[in-house]
Amino acid sequence: MIKLRLKRCGKKQRAIYRIVAIDVRSRREGRDLRRVGFYDQKNNQTYSNVPAILYFLEKGAQPTGTVHDILRKAELFQERIYD
């Protein structure tokens, strides 16, 4: 199973996180399948490669809770409102 999750990078006390598609059995710093974005919590910046994320979601990848919240704030998930 593939998950979209965060991978820690950067210096001490100045971490940034890459959003990666990775196998569930791999560790956090393990080899990723593809980098699909990054998140900098200090500057509140997010970059996401939308076609790559949508590709992995269509193939059945599951985002972790934190990645799901980041992508929702970036308005990647559109909620449908029914009248």
Phi, psi and omega in degrees: 000143181252140177235150169263116182215176184269144177234122186283135176220175176100190183268174173297142179061007182216057185279142166237161185234135172268141172267118186232154169266123188214153177290145184299326185282352180278154177281176186299319180266015182288180182287125181266159177282318180197142174274128183241005177165184174214163180220125177247107186284335179292314180265000181054047179250142177223135171233132178223137176273092189301314179300323179291320179295314179296325177299312181291324178294323177293329179279358176105010178291144180250125175283147174289171182301316181293316179294322178298317178296320179296316180291328177291321177294329177278006177060037176281324177266120178260122178276135180269133179250122181258136179275000000 
